[in-house]
Amino acid sequence: MLDTYLQQTFALLLMHILALIVPGADFAMTLKQTTLHGRRAGMATALGITAGLLVHLSYALFGVSYLLQSNPEWIQAIRILGAGYLFYLGWQMWRSPPQAGSMTLSTHASNTQAFRQGMITNVLNPKPALFFLSLFSQVIDPQTPWYMLTLDVVALCSSTWLWFAWVALILSQPRWQQSWQKHQAIGQRLFGSVFMVLAFGLWLA
């Protein structure tokens, strides 16, 4: 029976990783924070995204996602909030002037902000909650013991943090940062546009 539960965990992890590597709002947020504020901010963003994922997993495990699916107006409200938040972030990037000089080390405040923005971006996207509701209903056996469910959650959260931490690590390399310093004004508007496009996509979904 344990083999069956481990196969279940592996199936969940595989499907989650396939979803992770498709760029979306979480990837864009990690890209933004790492490029603007450095590796630590990128790592903090990855941790915030993971915390947001934990909220969605709680929804799925306790059946809240079923309630969301049964009440389309709730999904619409969350979608509007999420789209508004992404549009606000994009507009802020358009309005903010380029930072003069070389990038400084992230402060505690910027890391805290990076964590918060990563978490809010993930939580206000209803797609993960519905994704896990669908995935759990098809893969997880109702008789699965709590310790195996705990293992599932740990595996999903760990893979999420590792993926986005790796993204932050790659994007914080000197070559990328030097290129950013040369093209910061264009880059900020490009990132701002990406967030606005994601906002409209979420609004229309």
N, C-alpha and C positions, 0 to 999 in steps of 0.2 A: 504493500500500500504506500509505503514511503517513496518508492520509486515513482509511483503515479503522481504524488504531490511534487516531487522534484522535477518531473517532466512538465508539470503545470507551471512551476516557477520559471523554468527555462523558456517555455512558450511565451509567458508574459513578458519576460525580459527581452526576448528576441523581437517581439512586436513593438515593444516600447523603444528599443534602440533604433529600429527602422523609422519610427515616427520622430525620434529625436534628431536624426541627421538631416531631416528636411528643414531648411532654414525658414524661420518664422519670426514672430515678435520676440521670443526669448533670445534667439540668436542675434537679432538686431540690437537688443538691449545690451547683451554681453559685448558685442562689437563696439557699441557707442561708449560704454563705460570704460572699457579697456583702452580704447584709443584716446579718449579725453583725459582719463585720470590714472591710467597705468594698471599694472598687473594686480595689485591688491584690490583695487576697485572692481576689476573683472572677476576676481575670485569671490569677492563679497556679493557681486551680482549673481554668480553661479549658486552661491549659498541661498540667496533670496529666492531664486527660481525653484530651488529644491524645496524650500519651505512652502512655497505656493503649491508645488506638486503634492506635498503632504496633505494640504487642505483638500485638494481634489481627490486624493486616495481615501481620505476620511469620508468624503461625500459618497464615494462609490461603495465603500465597505459598509456604511451605515444606512444605505438606501436613499440618501438625500438626492442623489443623481436621478433616481426614479421619480421623485417628486418634481424635480426640475423638468424632466422630460414630459411629465404629465401636466405641467403648467407652462405652456409656451410663453406666457406673458412674463414669467420670471426669467426665462432664458433671454427674452428680448431686453428686459431691464438690465441684466448683467452685460449683455452685448453692447448696449448703448453706453453704459459706464466705461467699459473697456475701450470702445472706439474713441470716446471722448478723451480718455486719459492718454491714449497713444497719439491722438491729434495734438493734444496740449504739449506733449513732449517734443513732437516734431516741430511745432510752431516755436517753441522755446529755442530749439537748435537753429532755426532760421533767424531768429531775432538776436541771439547771443553773438557778440563780436569775437573774433578769433583771439585766443590767449597768446599774449606776446611772450617771446622767449621760449626757453626749453621747458618741457613738462616737469613739474615738481612732483615729489612724492605725495601720494594720497594722504590726506589727513583723516583723523577718526571720523570727522563729520562727513566727508565725501564718501568714505567706506560705508557708513551707516545709511547715507542716502542711496548708495548703489544697491545695498541689500534691500532697502525698502522699495525702490523702483523695480528691482527684479521680482520681488514677491508680488507686488501689486499688478505688474504686467501679466504674471502667470495666473493669479487668482481671478482677475477680471476678464479672463478669456474662458468662456464656457465650454469650448471645444474639448479641453482635456477631461473635464468631468464626464461629458457624454462619451468620449473615447473609452475611458476606463469603465464606465457603466456597461457599454457594449462588450468590451473585452472581458470583463469579469463575468458577465452573464454567460459568455460562451466558453470560457476556459476554466473558471474556478468551480470546483465541486462544492455544493452546499455543505457537505460534511467535512470540509477542510478544517483541521484543528487550528486553534488560534496561533500556535507557535509557527505553523507553516505560513499563515497569513502575515505574521510579523516578518518572517523571512522574505516574503514577496515584497512587502513594503520597503524593507531595508535594501533589497536588491534594486528595486526601481529607483529609490531615492539616491542610492550610491552611484548608479550608472548615470543619473541625471547630473549630479554634481561633477563627476569625473569628466563627462563630455564637455560641459560648459567651462570647467576649469582648464581643460586642455585647449579649448578655443581661446580662452583668455591668455594662456601661456604662449600660444603661437602668435597671437596678435600683439603681445607685449615685447616681441623681439626688436632689437635696435633698428634693423633695416626697415621694418614697418613703421616704427615711431619716427624715424628720420624722414621717411616719405610723407608721413602725416604732417610734420612740421612745415614742409614745403607747400603742401596743398590743403592746409587746414580750412581756409574759407570755403573752398569748393566742397571739401569733405563734409563740413557741418551741414551745408545745404543739401548735399546728397543724402546724408543720414536723416535729416529732417524730412526730406521728401519720402524716404522709405517708410518712416513712421506714419506719415500722413496716408500713404497708399495702403499700409496695413490697417490703419483706422477705417478707411473707406471699405476695405475688403471685409473687415469684421462687421461693419455696419450693414453691409449688403448681404452677408452670409445667411 
